[in-house]
Amino acid sequence: MKPFTRIASVIFGIIALLHLLRFIYSIGILIGDFRLPLWISFGGFIVTMVLSIGLWKEANKRR
């Protein structure tokens, strides 16, 4: 068991859920005069969820 890999996996999972919540509830983000599109959060959800699942599998891998 690799505790730091598991912790990183959980952190990526939390970030993925935050991206998904922003996408579902259409929460706007404004940076200066630029409004961040919602599709970026959907892409962020996919990327961080894949990282979370991959790290979780690696943390549970037997040697």
C-alpha positions in Angstrom: 0.0 0.0 0.0 1.3 3.4 -0.9 -0.3 6.1 1.3 0.8 9.2 -0.6 -0.5 7.8 -3.9 -3.8 7.0 -2.2 -4.0 10.6 -0.8 -3.2 12.1 -4.2 -5.9 9.9 -5.7 -8.5 11.2 -3.2 -7.5 14.8 -3.9 -7.9 14.3 -7.6 -11.3 12.7 -7.0 -12.4 15.7 -5.0 -11.3 18.1 -7.7 -13.1 15.9 -10.3 -16.3 16.2 -8.3 -16.0 20.0 -8.0 -15.6 20.2 -11.8 -18.7 18.0 -12.2 -20.7 20.2 -9.8 -19.7 23.3 -11.7 -20.8 21.7 -14.9 -24.1 20.4 -13.5 -25.1 23.7 -11.8 -23.7 26.0 -14.4 -21.6 28.0 -12.0 -19.9 30.8 -13.8 -16.3 31.7 -13.3 -15.1 35.2 -14.4 -11.4 35.9 -14.7 -11.1 39.6 -15.4 -13.3 40.2 -18.4 -13.1 36.5 -19.6 -15.9 34.1 -18.7 -14.6 30.5 -18.4 -16.7 28.2 -20.6 -18.5 25.2 -18.9 -16.9 22.7 -21.3 -13.6 23.3 -19.7 -14.9 22.0 -16.4 -16.3 18.9 -18.2 -12.8 18.3 -19.6 -11.3 18.9 -16.2 -13.7 16.3 -14.8 -12.6 13.7 -17.3 -8.9 14.3 -16.8 -8.9 14.4 -13.0 -11.2 11.4 -12.7 -8.9 9.3 -15.0 -5.9 10.4 -12.9 -7.7 9.6 -9.7 -8.7 6.1 -10.8 -5.2 5.4 -12.2 -3.5 6.5 -9.0 -6.0 4.5 -6.9 -5.3 1.3 -8.9 -1.5 1.9 -8.6 -1.8 2.4 -4.8 -3.6 -1.0 -4.5 -1.3 -2.9 -6.9 0.5 -5.9 -5.3 4.2 -6.3 -6.0 
